[in-house]
Amino acid sequence: MWSKTRQILKSKLADSLKDRVDYHYDVYHTKINKKKPDWHTEMDVLSIIVDGKALFCTNPNIYGYLYRRSNKKTEEELIRETGFVRCDFGFGAPQFIGKFLSMSIDEAFTHDNYFIRLLAVLDKRVGKRRLRPLLDNIENEPEWFRKWIRLRCEAEGMCGEQNVEINNGADNH
């Protein structure tokens, strides 16, 4: 299932990002019983790789910690503030990818869920005309989301418009 989803996501990437961006989905687990893995120890991880570096990774442990400390904010609020997305058993990131693939680019680009918006920013159906307002109002976006706007604008040759530079730095979401 993931290989087909990955193929569809990659086909939707902007041409300027095709050789730079990749999607990975892995399930890590430890074996308590040598004959079968304990499902409680599985950890689903979705990564978006840019230029060989993971610039976005889900982490169920960090997400759970943030959710518990956030006074039970909605998932959309938590994603917007932190950039962390839940990714487990078909919920969170896998569910949002499914939603993204079934909606129009206009819906995705203006969606309340910032992970869906991230996928829209990378989408080939978004051109410079749609990117320009995002770039003009970049200071109103969460810091973690700004790097995705910068990445796309840099790839589209819009760098000179507002001194856009991508941070291939250490934060991992």
DAZI-V70529 format. One record per residue. RES is the residue in one small letter. PSI is psi as a letter, one per 40 degrees, with the letter a starting at -180 (* if undefined). D_LAST is the distance of its C-alpha to the last C-alpha in Angstrom with 2 decimals. Layout:
res | psi | d_last
RES | PSI | D_LAST
RES | PSI | D_LAST
//
This chain:
res | psi | d_last
m | d | 23.97
w | d | 20.51
s | d | 22.22
k | d | 23.76
t | d | 20.63
r | d | 18.80
q | d | 21.93
i | d | 21.97
l | d | 18.37
k | d | 19.21
s | d | 22.49
k | e | 20.88
l | i | 18.81
a | i | 20.36
d | d | 22.87
s | e | 21.40
l | e | 18.15
k | d | 19.93
d | e | 20.25
r | d | 16.79
v | h | 14.39
d | i | 14.59
y | h | 13.44
h | i | 13.87
y | h | 14.65
d | i | 16.12
v | h | 17.91
y | i | 18.52
h | i | 21.54
t | i | 24.17
k | h | 27.83
i | d | 29.89
n | h | 32.78
k | d | 33.35
k | d | 34.51
k | i | 31.53
p | i | 27.98
d | h | 27.50
w | d | 25.28
h | e | 24.00
t | e | 22.29
e | i | 20.35
m | h | 16.57
d | h | 15.06
v | h | 11.82
l | h | 10.59
s | i | 8.83
i | h | 8.92
i | h | 10.62
v | h | 11.73
d | f | 14.85
g | e | 14.56
k | h | 11.21
a | h | 8.14
l | e | 5.63
f | h | 3.89
c | h | 5.45
t | i | 7.34
n | h | 9.34
p | d | 12.58
n | d | 13.72
i | d | 11.13
y | d | 11.29
g | d | 15.06
y | d | 15.28
l | d | 13.60
y | d | 15.78
r | d | 18.83
r | e | 18.44
s | e | 17.86
n | f | 21.46
k | f | 20.60
k | i | 18.85
t | i | 18.46
e | d | 15.49
e | d | 15.13
e | d | 15.36
l | d | 12.75
i | d | 10.15
r | d | 11.45
e | d | 11.39
t | d | 8.21
g | e | 5.80
f | h | 6.42
v | h | 8.88
r | i | 11.91
c | g | 13.00
d | h | 16.54
f | f | 20.03
g | e | 19.64
f | i | 17.89
g | b | 14.58
a | d | 12.75
p | d | 16.10
q | d | 18.03
f | d | 15.98
i | d | 16.32
g | d | 20.00
k | d | 20.32
f | d | 18.78
l | e | 21.24
s | e | 24.11
m | i | 23.79
s | i | 24.91
i | d | 22.64
d | d | 23.95
e | d | 22.93
a | d | 19.39
f | d | 18.98
t | e | 20.16
h | i | 18.85
d | d | 17.87
n | h | 14.83
y | d | 11.91
f | d | 10.49
i | d | 14.05
r | d | 14.10
l | d | 11.19
l | d | 13.41
a | d | 16.35
v | d | 15.24
l | e | 15.15
d | i | 18.47
k | e | 21.73
r | e | 23.55
v | h | 21.88
g | a | 23.87
k | d | 24.34
r | d | 26.28
r | d | 23.43
l | d | 20.86
r | d | 23.25
p | d | 23.11
l | d | 19.30
l | d | 19.68
d | d | 22.62
n | f | 20.83
i | d | 17.44
e | e | 18.10
n | e | 18.19
e | i | 14.62
p | i | 11.71
e | d | 10.43
w | d | 6.76
f | d | 8.85
r | d | 11.38
k | d | 9.94
w | d | 10.30
i | d | 13.71
r | d | 14.57
l | d | 13.82
r | d | 16.07
c | d | 18.62
e | d | 18.91
a | d | 19.51
e | e | 22.11
g | f | 23.88
m | e | 23.29
c | d | 22.34
g | e | 25.64
e | d | 25.45
q | f | 23.32
n | f | 22.48
v | h | 19.17
e | i | 17.22
i | i | 13.85
n | h | 11.93
n | f | 11.20
g | a | 10.44
a | d | 9.22
d | i | 6.01
n | f | 3.79
h | * | 0.00
//
